[in-house]
Amino acid sequence: MQASKDETVGRELQGCVCDMAVTCRSTFDVDRDASLLLTSNDDIKVFAYCAVMIYDNTPSQLDDLPQHSKLLLEQDKRCCHALEPAVRQYAELHREGLDCAIAEIWGSYRPGTPWRALLASNSCWLLTQTAPSCSQSPQDVHFNLISGCLLVDRKQLGRLPSMIVQHPTYQWILRDQILDVVPADIPGMEYATRGNVCDHQVSFALRNGN
């Protein structure tokens, strides 16, 4: 999608990816005991991977979506809330499925500490710390079981935060262009595009709202 220079085509592709991911995950939305639905690492991998695809490809303004897409997202949200306890319990006991999903999205992911849920009202968030290497420090990885939001060192991997996307300067230059991003390695920057935009890698940061 990022390779597309046509914004309209990019948005259409984004909508197709979102609809496909929601449809795939709807196979878990049945009137059965959740423990009977999530019985393998492959189940968790599919559930988590679809979650991130849905989050990364849902536009910031839902009003522009077709009615069928809105209905799919509403049904998916109910499904996530219903299955959250079962997914959390399985992921804490058997990490491989969630690790595989994250590795599909973030190629340099290095499994480290066991996944664990945050406390109380934040229990929908799972946390792990990547394994260190000779040249890389451990990084905190958060995954939200409800929204599908994936954070690396508290920064989104895959999609820019809405506060940047909705900023007037971003809208003026890039409008609704879809950008795949990673945490930036340039001092003072927060995010950088995974690929090039008009033959340049673009970095982003907000300072006092600008």
C-alpha positions as CSV (number, residue, x, y, z in Angstrom):
1,M,0.0,0.0,0.0
2,Q,2.8,2.4,0.8
3,A,4.2,1.8,-2.7
4,S,1.0,3.2,-4.2
5,K,1.4,6.9,-5.2
6,D,-2.4,7.2,-5.7
7,E,-4.0,8.2,-2.4
8,T,-7.4,6.9,-3.5
9,V,-6.0,3.5,-4.4
10,G,-4.1,3.4,-1.2
11,R,-7.2,4.0,0.9
12,E,-9.1,1.4,-1.1
13,L,-6.3,-1.2,-0.5
14,Q,-6.3,-0.2,3.2
15,G,-10.0,-0.8,3.4
16,C,-9.6,-4.2,1.7
17,V,-6.9,-5.3,4.1
18,C,-9.0,-4.2,7.1
19,D,-12.1,-6.0,5.8
20,M,-10.2,-9.2,5.1
21,A,-8.6,-9.2,8.5
22,V,-11.9,-8.6,10.3
23,T,-13.5,-11.4,8.2
24,C,-10.7,-13.8,9.0
25,R,-11.0,-13.1,12.7
26,S,-14.8,-13.4,12.6
27,T,-14.2,-17.2,12.5
28,F,-13.6,-16.9,16.2
29,D,-16.9,-15.1,16.8
30,V,-19.2,-18.1,17.5
31,D,-21.4,-18.9,20.5
32,R,-19.1,-21.4,22.1
33,D,-16.7,-21.6,25.1
34,A,-13.7,-19.4,24.3
35,S,-11.4,-22.1,25.7
36,L,-12.6,-24.4,22.8
37,L,-11.8,-21.8,20.2
38,L,-8.3,-20.9,21.2
39,T,-6.5,-24.2,21.5
40,S,-3.2,-23.8,19.7
41,N,-0.4,-21.4,19.0
42,D,-1.7,-21.0,15.4
43,D,-5.0,-19.8,16.8
44,I,-3.3,-17.1,18.8
45,K,-1.1,-16.2,15.9
46,V,-4.0,-15.7,13.6
47,F,-6.0,-13.8,16.2
48,A,-3.1,-11.4,17.1
49,Y,-1.9,-10.9,13.5
50,C,-5.4,-9.9,12.4
51,A,-5.7,-7.6,15.3
52,V,-2.7,-5.6,14.3
53,M,-3.8,-5.6,10.6
54,I,-7.2,-4.2,11.6
55,Y,-5.6,-1.5,13.9
56,D,-3.1,-0.5,11.3
57,N,-5.6,-0.3,8.4
58,T,-8.6,1.3,10.1
59,P,-8.8,5.0,9.1
60,S,-8.7,7.6,11.8
61,Q,-12.1,8.9,10.6
62,L,-14.7,6.1,10.5
63,D,-17.3,8.2,8.9
64,D,-15.8,7.7,5.5
65,L,-16.1,3.9,5.7
66,P,-18.8,1.9,3.9
67,Q,-21.6,0.8,6.1
68,H,-20.6,-2.9,5.9
69,S,-17.1,-2.1,7.1
70,K,-18.5,-0.2,10.1
71,L,-20.7,-3.2,11.0
72,L,-17.7,-5.6,10.6
73,L,-15.6,-3.5,13.0
74,E,-18.4,-3.2,15.6
75,Q,-18.8,-7.0,15.5
76,D,-15.1,-7.5,15.8
77,K,-14.9,-5.2,18.8
78,R,-17.5,-7.2,20.6
79,C,-15.7,-10.5,19.8
80,C,-12.4,-9.1,21.1
81,H,-14.0,-8.1,24.4
82,A,-15.5,-11.6,24.8
83,L,-12.3,-13.4,24.0
84,E,-9.8,-11.2,25.8
85,P,-9.6,-13.3,29.0
86,A,-9.0,-16.5,27.1
87,V,-6.4,-15.0,24.7
88,R,-4.6,-13.3,27.7
89,Q,-4.5,-16.6,29.7
90,Y,-3.2,-18.6,26.7
91,A,-0.6,-16.1,25.7
92,E,0.8,-15.9,29.2
93,L,1.1,-19.7,29.4
94,H,2.2,-20.4,25.7
95,R,4.1,-17.5,24.2
96,E,4.9,-19.0,20.8
97,G,1.7,-18.0,19.0
98,L,1.9,-14.3,19.9
99,D,5.7,-14.3,19.3
100,C,5.1,-15.6,15.7
101,A,2.5,-13.0,15.0
102,I,4.8,-10.1,16.2
103,A,7.7,-11.5,14.2
104,E,5.5,-11.5,11.0
105,I,4.9,-7.8,11.5
106,W,8.3,-6.8,12.9
107,G,11.0,-8.8,11.2
108,S,13.8,-8.0,13.8
109,Y,11.7,-9.0,16.8
110,R,13.7,-11.0,19.3
111,P,11.6,-13.0,21.8
112,G,12.8,-12.4,25.4
113,T,10.9,-12.4,28.6
114,P,7.5,-14.1,29.0
115,W,4.4,-12.2,28.1
116,R,2.5,-10.8,31.1
117,A,-0.6,-8.8,31.5
118,L,-0.5,-5.3,33.1
119,L,-2.5,-4.9,36.3
120,A,-6.1,-3.9,37.0
121,S,-7.7,-1.7,34.4
122,N,-4.8,-2.1,32.0
123,S,-5.0,-5.9,31.9
124,C,-5.9,-5.8,28.2
125,W,-2.2,-4.9,27.6
126,L,0.4,-7.6,27.4
127,L,4.1,-6.8,27.9
128,T,7.3,-8.5,27.1
129,Q,10.9,-7.3,26.8
130,T,13.0,-8.4,23.7
131,A,16.2,-10.3,24.2
132,P,19.3,-8.2,24.1
133,S,22.1,-8.8,21.5
134,C,25.7,-7.6,21.2
135,S,24.6,-4.5,19.4
136,Q,21.0,-4.0,20.5
137,S,19.5,-3.2,23.9
138,P,16.2,-4.8,25.1
139,Q,13.1,-3.1,24.1
140,D,9.7,-3.1,25.8
141,V,6.9,-4.5,23.6
142,H,3.2,-3.8,24.5
143,F,0.3,-5.5,22.7
144,N,-3.3,-4.5,23.3
145,L,-5.7,-7.5,23.1
146,I,-8.7,-5.3,22.4
147,S,-7.5,-2.7,19.9
148,G,-4.6,-4.6,18.3
149,C,-2.2,-1.6,19.0
150,L,1.4,-2.7,19.0
151,L,4.0,-0.6,20.8
152,V,7.8,-0.8,20.8
153,D,9.3,1.3,23.6
154,R,5.9,2.9,23.8
155,K,5.9,3.9,20.2
156,Q,3.6,2.5,17.5
157,L,5.1,0.0,15.1
158,G,3.4,0.1,11.7
159,R,1.2,3.2,12.0
160,L,1.8,6.8,13.0
161,P,-0.2,7.9,16.1
162,S,-3.4,9.8,15.3
163,M,-2.0,13.0,16.9
164,I,0.6,13.1,14.1
165,V,-1.7,11.9,11.2
166,Q,-4.4,14.4,12.2
167,H,-1.9,17.3,12.6
168,P,-2.5,20.1,10.1
169,T,1.0,20.0,8.7
170,Y,0.7,16.2,8.0
171,Q,-2.7,16.7,6.4
172,W,-1.4,19.5,4.2
173,I,1.6,17.6,2.9
174,L,0.6,13.9,3.0
175,R,-3.2,14.1,3.5
176,D,-4.4,10.5,4.2
177,Q,-1.4,8.7,2.7
178,I,-0.7,5.4,4.4
179,L,2.8,5.1,5.8
180,D,4.5,2.1,7.4
181,V,6.8,3.3,10.2
182,V,9.4,2.1,12.7
183,P,10.9,3.8,15.7
184,A,13.4,6.3,14.3
185,D,17.2,6.0,14.8
186,I,17.8,9.7,14.2
187,P,18.4,11.8,17.4
188,G,15.3,13.9,18.1
189,M,13.0,12.0,15.8
190,E,10.4,9.5,17.0
191,Y,9.3,7.6,13.9
192,A,10.7,7.0,10.4
193,T,9.1,5.5,7.3
194,R,10.0,1.9,6.6
195,G,10.4,2.7,2.9
196,N,10.9,5.8,0.9
197,V,8.4,8.6,0.1
198,C,9.3,10.3,-3.1
199,D,12.8,8.7,-2.9
200,H,13.4,9.9,0.7
201,Q,13.0,8.4,4.1
202,V,10.7,10.7,6.2
203,S,11.1,11.1,9.9
204,F,8.5,12.4,12.3
205,A,8.4,14.0,15.8
206,L,6.0,16.2,17.8
207,R,7.3,18.9,20.0
208,N,4.8,20.8,22.1
209,G,2.1,19.8,19.7
210,N,4.0,20.8,16.5
